Amino acid sequence: MVTNAETRPPSWFERNLPWLWAGSTAILLAFLAAFPILSARDHAGAVWAQAFTLATLPGKYVIFSGLVPGAPIAPWGLAVLAVLVDFVIATSLAMFLGLLARWPFAARRLKAVHERTEAVLTEYPRLRRMAFLGTVLFVYLPLPASGSIGGTFLGQLVGLSRGSTVAAVTLGGALVSATFAWLATTIGARAEAMAQNPWVVAGAVVGFAGFVWVGWWRLKRALRS
């Protein structure tokens, strides 16, 4: 069966995908190479490890490492780095997914992510109907296999073009990175008050967690419909 994505002419993004991939990859590598040399901060070389863990595990939670005293990059800087890492991963998959699937180690990992992504679509069918927005939500929300790799597979499964998939993955990653950076800077700004008023802080955390849980529970119900 031939889909619309297979018959429509290539978009500007698809025509320029090699340049976008090469440019974003070059920028990322240049930053990672130059930062430890040009920065006067301690442990500046840790930026390589941060970029790697942003792409793997623990993922966006690395943004909170910007709160550690002496951290080479602050939370908002790590959020920007996370967006660049997501874009490089998404464009790399758009270009080389077929080649990666031939490498046994990568093939097993990609197959596992693909299967979990299909399971999420089965459990939350509305994601398929929402297409682009559904892919953004998938990357943003704490769903199984969510992230730039899972988001790329989801974009394919819901019929998005390569350009729309990369855009959705990048937007979802940018939203979750901004959320984590905002939480990190909020926590950092109130660290002293938290230390002095632990009961008030505990109540605020419980209240916020309850609000988030209720919102997440209602959203999951909506996505299952």
C-alpha positions in Angstrom: 0.0 0.0 0.0 1.4 3.4 -1.0 0.9 6.2 1.6 0.6 9.9 1.0 4.0 10.3 2.5 5.4 8.1 -0.2 3.7 9.9 -3.1 4.1 13.6 -2.2 7.1 15.4 -3.5 10.0 15.9 -1.0 9.7 18.9 1.3 12.4 21.5 1.8 13.4 19.7 4.9 13.9 16.4 3.2 15.9 18.0 0.3 18.2 19.7 2.8 18.2 16.9 5.5 21.9 16.0 4.9 23.0 19.6 5.4 20.8 20.0 8.5 22.2 16.8 9.9 25.8 17.7 9.1 25.5 21.3 10.3 23.8 20.4 13.7 26.3 17.6 14.3 29.2 19.9 13.5 27.9 22.5 15.9 27.4 20.0 18.7 30.8 18.5 18.3 32.5 21.9 18.0 30.8 23.0 21.2 31.8 19.9 23.1 35.4 20.2 21.9 35.7 24.0 22.5 33.9 24.3 25.8 36.5 22.5 28.0 39.3 24.5 26.3 37.7 28.0 26.3 35.8 27.7 29.6 37.7 28.6 32.8 35.2 26.6 34.9 36.2 23.6 36.9 35.2 20.2 35.5 34.4 21.7 32.1 35.2 18.4 30.4 32.2 16.9 32.1 30.1 18.5 29.4 30.9 15.4 27.2 29.4 13.1 29.8 26.4 15.4 30.2 25.7 15.4 26.4 26.0 11.6 26.4 23.6 11.1 29.3 21.1 13.6 27.8 21.0 11.3 24.8 20.6 8.1 26.8 19.9 7.7 30.5 19.0 9.6 32.7 18.1 11.9 29.8 16.6 15.3 30.7 17.1 14.7 34.4 20.7 15.7 33.7 19.5 19.3 33.6 19.2 19.2 37.4 23.0 18.5 37.6 23.4 22.2 36.7 22.4 22.9 40.3 25.5 21.2 41.7 28.1 23.7 42.9 30.9 24.0 40.3 28.7 22.5 37.6 30.2 23.6 34.2 26.8 24.5 32.7 23.7 25.9 34.4 20.2 24.3 34.0 19.1 26.6 31.2 22.4 26.0 29.3 21.8 22.3 29.7 18.3 22.7 28.3 19.7 24.3 25.2 22.3 21.5 24.9 19.5 19.0 25.3 17.5 20.5 22.4 20.6 20.4 20.1 21.2 16.7 21.1 17.6 15.8 20.4 17.8 17.5 16.9 21.0 15.6 16.1 19.5 12.3 17.1 16.3 12.9 15.2 18.0 14.0 12.0 20.5 11.1 12.4 17.6 8.6 12.6 15.9 10.3 9.7 19.0 9.8 7.6 20.5 6.5 8.8 17.7 4.4 10.4 18.0 1.8 7.7 21.8 1.5 8.2 21.5 1.4 12.0 18.9 -1.4 11.7 21.6 -3.6 10.1 23.9 -3.3 13.1 22.9 -6.2 15.5 23.4 -4.2 18.8 21.5 -1.2 17.5 18.9 -3.3 15.8 17.9 -5.0 19.1 17.7 -1.6 20.8 15.7 0.0 18.0 13.4 -3.1 17.8 12.7 -2.9 21.6 11.9 0.9 21.4 9.7 0.3 18.3 7.7 -2.4 20.1 7.2 -0.2 23.2 6.1 2.7 21.0 3.5 0.5 19.3 2.3 -0.7 22.7 1.8 3.0 23.7 -0.2 3.7 20.6 -2.4 0.7 21.4 -3.0 1.9 24.9 -3.4 5.6 23.9 -5.0 5.5 20.5 -5.7 9.3 20.5 -2.0 9.9 20.0 -2.4 8.4 16.5 -5.3 10.6 15.7 -3.5 13.7 16.9 -0.5 12.9 14.7 1.9 15.8 15.0 0.6 17.0 18.4 0.5 13.4 19.6 4.1 13.0 18.8 5.0 16.2 20.6 3.0 14.9 23.7 4.7 11.5 23.5 8.1 13.0 23.7 7.1 15.5 26.4 5.2 13.1 28.7 6.7 10.4 30.8 5.4 7.5 28.6 7.3 4.2 28.0 10.0 4.7 25.3 9.3 8.4 25.1 12.2 10.5 24.0 13.9 11.4 20.7 14.2 7.8 19.5 10.8 6.7 20.5 9.3 9.9 19.2 10.9 9.2 15.8 9.3 5.8 15.6 5.9 7.3 16.7 6.1 9.9 14.0 6.6 7.1 11.5 3.8 5.0 12.9 1.3 7.9 12.8 2.2 8.8 9.2 4.3 12.0 9.6 6.9 12.9 7.1 10.5 12.9 8.1 10.5 16.7 8.4 7.4 16.8 10.6 8.7 14.0 12.7 12.0 15.8 13.4 10.1 19.0 14.1 7.7 17.2 16.5 10.5 15.4 18.3 12.6 18.6 18.6 9.5 20.6 19.9 8.6 18.0 22.4 12.2 17.8 23.6 12.4 21.6 23.9 9.3 21.7 26.0 10.4 19.0 28.5 13.9 20.6 28.6 12.4 24.0 29.4 10.1 22.5 32.1 13.0 20.7 33.8 15.2 23.9 33.6 12.4 26.0 35.1 12.0 23.5 37.9 15.7 23.3 38.5 16.1 27.1 38.7 13.1 27.4 40.9 14.5 24.9 43.3 17.9 26.6 43.2 16.5 30.0 43.9 14.6 28.7 46.9 17.2 26.4 48.3 17.9 28.5 51.4 14.3 29.0 52.2 13.8 25.2 51.8 16.5 24.6 54.3 15.0 27.0 56.8 11.4 25.9 56.4 11.3 22.2 55.7 7.6 21.7 56.7 6.4 24.5 54.4 8.6 23.1 51.6 7.3 19.6 52.2 3.7 20.8 52.0 4.4 22.7 48.8 6.1 19.7 47.2 3.2 17.4 48.1 0.7 19.9 46.8 2.5 20.4 43.6 3.0 16.6 43.1 -0.7 16.1 43.7 -1.6 18.7 41.1 0.7 17.1 38.6 -0.6 13.6 39.3 -4.3 14.7 38.8 -3.4 16.4 35.6 -1.5 13.4 34.3 -4.3 11.0 35.3 -6.9 13.1 33.4 -4.6 13.5 30.4 -4.1 9.7 30.2 -7.8 9.1 30.3 -8.3 11.6 27.5 -5.5 9.9 25.4 -7.1 6.5 25.8 -10.4 7.7 24.3 
